[in-house]
Amino acid sequence: MLTLVYPVIDPVAIAIGPIAIRWYALAYIAGIVLGWRYMLHLCRAHATPVTAKDIDDLVVWATLGIVLGGRLGYVLFYKPGYFVENPAEILQLWKGGMAFHGGLIGVFVAFIAIARRRDLPWRAVGDLVAAATPIGLLLGRIANFINAELYGRTTDVPWAMVFPGGGPLPRHPSQLYEAALEGLILFLVIHYAIKRKDALDRHGLVGGLFLAGYAIARIAVEFFREPDAHLGFLVAGTTMGQLLSLPLLALGVWLVATARKKA
């Protein structure tokens, strides 16, 4: 069977004595910084009601939302029973365990709070956040690939790989599928809509495109991704990732359908 050789990369990017900096942490940091700079670019290039000062403050609160929401989402959605028995491990972020859907809820709370405090249209703030989020998704999925985690189901496609910890059989590199669909392609689609179709002029349109696009990409990739061992397949052969993406798809369609021209 033809397979690609998995490029074993040390998950630790830099180690100084007992201090280890992992690629996964660097991906989070780079995603936040690049997303922040991209939102500032959009603010300057388009007549948005959101200012650069608003973006600076938003990034601080959104970072907290990503970390806290992502961790709580993982605890509640994927391993509630385990953490009920081991509550002290909830704060042990270095052991891994973050959920995108939880992080999304955390960011949503952050930008709604900023919008209300600054008297800004929440859809306009959400559009900027949505435009930048695929950058973080792209880097985060690449970090998942480096960690050899969240790999795909067994397959005989020529580009399959044998992942450390995934057994002897070749598997789909589903992390790269997600990096391409949820990250690169979704970013390009949204960037095109902003640049060519003035999507930021219709508050809620970019946010809706992101939510619907992410949900479709995640649901599709879940057919190739190995489900979590402790959860397995759920209703009608679906996975937790697919079920959690359905409300995002509905919300995204609603935002696109109700997007309105700014005053």
FIMI-649837 format. One record per residue (C-alpha): x, z, y; residue number from 0. Coordinates in steps of 0.02 Angstrom, whole numbers, plus 32768, in hexadecimal, padded with zeros to 4 digits. Each point is the difference from the previous one (the first is absolute). Example, Ala and Ser with C-alpha at 12.3 -4.5 7.8 and 13.67 -1.06 7.14 Angstrom:
2
+------+------+------+-----+
:   c1 :   c3 :   c2 :   i :
+------+------+------+-----+
: 8267 : 8186 : 7F1F :   0 :
: 8045 : 7FDF : 80AC :   1 :
+------+------+------+-----+
END
This chain:
263
+------+------+------+-----+
:   c1 :   c3 :   c2 :   i :
+------+------+------+-----+
: 8000 : 8000 : 8000 :   0 :
: 8045 : 7FCD : 80A9 :   1 :
: 8009 : 808E : 807E :   2 :
: 8058 : 8027 : 80A1 :   3 :
: 8082 : 8089 : 8003 :   4 :
: 7FC2 : 8096 : 8062 :   5 :
: 807E : 801C : 808D :   6 :
: 8028 : 80B7 : 7FE8 :   7 :
: 8016 : 804A : 80AF :   8 :
: 8028 : 80B6 : 801E :   9 :
: 7F64 : 804D : 8051 :  10 :
: 8077 : 806B : 8068 :  11 :
: 803E : 7F98 : 8092 :  12 :
: 8078 : 8082 : 8049 :  13 :
: 803E : 80A2 : 7FB4 :  14 :
: 8068 : 807D : 8061 :  15 :
: 8020 : 8098 : 7F94 :  16 :
: 7F59 : 804B : 7FCE :  17 :
: 7FA4 : 7F97 : 8082 :  18 :
: 7FB4 : 7F5F : 7FBA :  19 :
: 7FA6 : 7F7D : 8068 :  20 :
: 7F94 : 7F8F : 7F94 :  21 :
: 7FCD : 7F4D : 801D :  22 :
: 7F4A : 8039 : 7FF7 :  23 :
: 8017 : 8074 : 8096 :  24 :
: 805D : 7F78 : 805F :  25 :
: 7F71 : 7F87 : 7FDD :  26 :
: 7F85 : 807A : 804F :  27 :
: 806F : 801A : 8098 :  28 :
: 8023 : 7F46 : 8017 :  29 :
: 7F48 : 7FD5 : 7FEB :  30 :
: 7FCC : 807D : 8085 :  31 :
: 8087 : 7FCB : 807B :  32 :
: 7FE1 : 7F45 : 7FE9 :  33 :
: 7F45 : 8019 : 8008 :  34 :
: 8014 : 8063 : 80A1 :  35 :
: 8069 : 7F76 : 804E :  36 :
: 7F85 : 7F79 : 7FC8 :  37 :
: 7F6D : 805F : 804D :  38 :
: 8060 : 800F : 80A4 :  39 :
: 801F : 7F44 : 7FFA :  40 :
: 7F47 : 7FDF : 7FE8 :  41 :
: 7FD4 : 8073 : 8091 :  42 :
: 8075 : 7FA1 : 8074 :  43 :
: 7FD1 : 7F52 : 7FC3 :  44 :
: 7F43 : 801A : 8005 :  45 :
: 7F8A : 8051 : 807B :  46 :
: 7FD2 : 8095 : 7F94 :  47 :
: 7FB4 : 809F : 8047 :  48 :
: 8085 : 8062 : 7FA0 :  49 :
: 80A1 : 8027 : 805E :  50 :
: 80B2 : 8018 : 7FC3 :  51 :
: 7FEE : 80BC : 8020 :  52 :
: 7F66 : 8003 : 7F92 :  53 :
: 8062 : 7FA8 : 7F76 :  54 :
: 8090 : 807B : 800C :  55 :
: 7F8B : 8093 : 7FE9 :  56 :
: 7F9E : 7FA7 : 7F79 :  57 :
: 809C : 7FE4 : 7F96 :  58 :
: 8026 : 80BA : 7FFE :  59 :
: 7F52 : 802F : 7FC3 :  60 :
: 7FF4 : 7F6B : 7F8B :  61 :
: 80A3 : 8034 : 7FAC :  62 :
: 7FB4 : 80AA : 7FDC :  63 :
: 7F63 : 7FAA : 7FC2 :  64 :
: 8064 : 7F91 : 7F8A :  65 :
: 8060 : 8091 : 7FB2 :  66 :
: 7F74 : 8080 : 7FF7 :  67 :
: 7F77 : 7F85 : 7FD6 :  68 :
: 8069 : 7FA4 : 7F81 :  69 :
: 802F : 80A0 : 7FA6 :  70 :
: 7F51 : 804B : 8003 :  71 :
: 7FB9 : 7F5A : 7FC7 :  72 :
: 8074 : 8000 : 7F6A :  73 :
: 7FD2 : 80B4 : 7FD8 :  74 :
: 7F44 : 7FE4 : 800D :  75 :
: 7FEF : 7F4F : 7FBC :  76 :
: 8082 : 7FF9 : 7F76 :  77 :
: 8031 : 80AF : 7FC1 :  78 :
: 7F83 : 8083 : 803B :  79 :
: 8003 : 8061 : 7F5C :  80 :
: 80BE : 8008 : 7FFA :  81 :
: 8011 : 8040 : 80B2 :  82 :
: 7F76 : 8081 : 7FE8 :  83 :
: 8070 : 804A : 7F79 :  84 :
: 80A1 : 7FE4 : 8063 :  85 :
: 7FD1 : 8016 : 80B9 :  86 :
: 80B2 : 8026 : 8035 :  87 :
: 8031 : 7F4C : 7FD6 :  88 :
: 7F89 : 7FB6 : 8081 :  89 :
: 8084 : 8017 : 8087 :  90 :
: 808F : 7FBD : 7F93 :  91 :
: 7FFF : 7F52 : 804C :  92 :
: 80AF : 7FDA : 7FC1 :  93 :
: 7FBA : 7FF3 : 7F4F :  94 :
: 7F97 : 7F6A : 8035 :  95 :
: 7F46 : 7FE2 : 7FFE :  96 :
: 7FAE : 7FAC : 8096 :  97 :
: 7F5D : 7F9F : 8006 :  98 :
: 7FE6 : 7F71 : 807A :  99 :
: 7F45 : 8020 : 800F : 100 :
: 8022 : 80B5 : 8030 : 101 :
: 8083 : 7FCB : 807F : 102 :
: 7F83 : 7F84 : 8048 : 103 :
: 7F81 : 808B : 8019 : 104 :
: 8086 : 8068 : 8056 : 105 :
: 802D : 7F72 : 8076 : 106 :
: 7F47 : 7FE1 : 8022 : 107 :
: 7FE8 : 80B5 : 8036 : 108 :
: 809C : 7FF3 : 806E : 109 :
: 7FCC : 7F64 : 8060 : 110 :
: 7F4C : 803A : 8012 : 111 :
: 8041 : 80A2 : 804E : 112 :
: 8072 : 7FA1 : 8077 : 113 :
: 7F73 : 7F88 : 802F : 114 :
: 7F88 : 808E : 8029 : 115 :
: 8082 : 8063 : 805E : 116 :
: 8035 : 7F6B : 806B : 117 :
: 7F51 : 7FB6 : 800E : 118 :
: 8036 : 7F60 : 7FAA : 119 :
: 7F96 : 7F8C : 7F93 : 120 :
: 8027 : 8039 : 7F50 : 121 :
: 7FF3 : 7F4F : 7FBB : 122 :
: 8087 : 7FC4 : 8078 : 123 :
: 8075 : 808C : 7FCB : 124 :
: 7FD9 : 7FDE : 7F49 : 125 :
: 8027 : 7F47 : 8015 : 126 :
: 80B1 : 8026 : 8038 : 127 :
: 801C : 8079 : 7F71 : 128 :
: 7FBA : 7F81 : 7F84 : 129 :
: 8071 : 7F77 : 8041 : 130 :
: 809B : 806A : 7FE2 : 131 :
: 7FD2 : 8050 : 7F5A : 132 :
: 8032 : 7F6D : 7F8F : 133 :
: 80B4 : 8018 : 8038 : 134 :
: 8002 : 80AD : 7FB3 : 135 :
: 7FA6 : 7FC3 : 7F64 : 136 :
: 8083 : 7F79 : 7FE5 : 137 :
: 8091 : 8079 : 800C : 138 :
: 7FA7 : 8087 : 7F9C : 139 :
: 7FDB : 7F8D : 7F6D : 140 :
: 80B4 : 7FC5 : 7FFE : 141 :
: 8033 : 80B7 : 7FF7 : 142 :
: 7F88 : 8017 : 7F6D : 143 :
: 805B : 7F70 : 7FAA : 144 :
: 80AA : 8051 : 8020 : 145 :
: 7FBC : 80A3 : 7FB6 : 146 :
: 7FC1 : 7FA0 : 7F67 : 147 :
: 7F54 : 8050 : 8017 : 148 :
: 7F4F : 7FBA : 8006 : 149 :
: 8036 : 7F70 : 7F91 : 150 :
: 7F8A : 7F84 : 7FB1 : 151 :
: 7FB0 : 7FE5 : 7F58 : 152 :
: 805D : 7FB1 : 7F6E : 153 :
: 8008 : 7F42 : 8009 : 154 :
: 805F : 7F67 : 7FC2 : 155 :
: 800F : 7FA6 : 80A8 : 156 :
: 80B1 : 7FBE : 8022 : 157 :
: 801A : 8075 : 8093 : 158 :
: 7FD4 : 809F : 7F9F : 159 :
: 807A : 8092 : 8002 : 160 :
: 8028 : 8094 : 7F92 : 161 :
: 7FF2 : 8097 : 8073 : 162 :
: 805E : 80A3 : 7FE2 : 163 :
: 7F80 : 807B : 7FC1 : 164 :
: 7F84 : 7F76 : 7FDA : 165 :
: 802B : 7FEA : 7F49 : 166 :
: 8057 : 7F6D : 7FAA : 167 :
: 7F7E : 7F7C : 802A : 168 :
: 800B : 7F90 : 809B : 169 :
: 7F82 : 8020 : 8089 : 170 :
: 7FBC : 7FB0 : 809E : 171 :
: 8065 : 8031 : 809B : 172 :
: 7F5C : 8030 : 8052 : 173 :
: 8058 : 805D : 808D : 174 :
: 8041 : 7F57 : 803D : 175 :
: 7F53 : 7FB3 : 7FF0 : 176 :
: 7FBF : 8089 : 8071 : 177 :
: 8091 : 7FEE : 8079 : 178 :
: 7FD8 : 7F47 : 8011 : 179 :
: 7F41 : 800D : 800B : 180 :
: 7FE3 : 80A6 : 8059 : 181 :
: 809C : 7FF1 : 806A : 182 :
: 8046 : 7F55 : 802A : 183 :
: 7F68 : 7F8F : 7FEC : 184 :
: 7F86 : 807A : 804F : 185 :
: 8077 : 8017 : 8094 : 186 :
: 800E : 7F44 : 8018 : 187 :
: 7F44 : 7FE7 : 7FF8 : 188 :
: 7FE0 : 8087 : 8081 : 189 :
: 808F : 7FC5 : 806F : 190 :
: 7FB9 : 7F4E : 7FFB : 191 :
: 7F52 : 8040 : 802C : 192 :
: 8047 : 805F : 8095 : 193 :
: 8071 : 7F75 : 803D : 194 :
: 7F8F : 7F69 : 7FE5 : 195 :
: 7F50 : 8047 : 8001 : 196 :
: 8011 : 808D : 8080 : 197 :
: 7FC0 : 807A : 7F7D : 198 :
: 802D : 8097 : 806B : 199 :
: 7F7D : 7FC8 : 807E : 200 :
: 7F79 : 802C : 7F81 : 201 :
: 800F : 80B9 : 7FE2 : 202 :
: 7FF6 : 802A : 7F48 : 203 :
: 802A : 7F53 : 7FBF : 204 :
: 80B6 : 8023 : 7FD6 : 205 :
: 7FD4 : 80A7 : 7FB2 : 206 :
: 7F7B : 7FAD : 7F97 : 207 :
: 8075 : 7F75 : 7FCA : 208 :
: 8080 : 8080 : 7FCA : 209 :
: 7F88 : 806E : 7F9E : 210 :
: 7FAC : 7F6F : 7FA8 : 211 :
: 80A5 : 7FA7 : 7FE1 : 212 :
: 8053 : 809C : 7FBB : 213 :
: 7F6B : 8028 : 7F91 : 214 :
: 7FFC : 7F50 : 7FB7 : 215 :
: 80BD : 8001 : 7FE2 : 216 :
: 7FFF : 80AD : 7FB1 : 217 :
: 7F6C : 7FDB : 7F8F : 218 :
: 8054 : 7F5F : 7FC6 : 219 :
: 80AA : 804E : 7FDE : 220 :
: 7FB2 : 8090 : 7FA0 : 221 :
: 7FD8 : 7F82 : 7F76 : 222 :
: 80BD : 7FF1 : 7FE6 : 223 :
: 8036 : 80B2 : 8029 : 224 :
: 800B : 8085 : 7F79 : 225 :
: 7F7B : 8084 : 8024 : 226 :
: 8037 : 80B3 : 8017 : 227 :
: 8020 : 804B : 7F53 : 228 :
: 7F9B : 809D : 8022 : 229 :
: 7F6B : 7F9C : 8040 : 230 :
: 8001 : 7F5E : 7F9D : 231 :
: 7F6F : 7F89 : 8016 : 232 :
: 7F5F : 8040 : 804E : 233 :
: 7F51 : 7FB7 : 8012 : 234 :
: 7FEF : 7F53 : 7FB1 : 235 :
: 80BD : 7FF1 : 7FED : 236 :
: 8025 : 801B : 80B8 : 237 :
: 808E : 8069 : 8045 : 238 :
: 8003 : 8089 : 8083 : 239 :
: 8056 : 7F8A : 807B : 240 :
: 7F73 : 7F81 : 7FED : 241 :
: 7F76 : 8081 : 8016 : 242 :
: 8051 : 8049 : 809B : 243 :
: 8013 : 7F52 : 804A : 244 :
: 7F47 : 7FD4 : 7FF5 : 245 :
: 7FCD : 806C : 8096 : 246 :
: 8090 : 7FB3 : 8063 : 247 :
: 7FC1 : 7F52 : 7FD8 : 248 :
: 7F50 : 802D : 803A : 249 :
: 8041 : 8051 : 80A0 : 250 :
: 8070 : 7F6B : 8023 : 251 :
: 7F72 : 7F84 : 7FED : 252 :
: 7F94 : 806A : 8072 : 253 :
: 8087 : 8008 : 8087 : 254 :
: 801A : 7F44 : 7FFC : 255 :
: 7F44 : 7FE0 : 8007 : 256 :
: 7FE7 : 8076 : 8093 : 257 :
: 809F : 7FD9 : 8062 : 258 :
: 7FD3 : 7FE2 : 80B4 : 259 :
: 8054 : 7FB5 : 8096 : 260 :
: 8053 : 807E : 8072 : 261 :
: 7FB9 : 8017 : 80AE : 262 :
+------+------+------+-----+
END
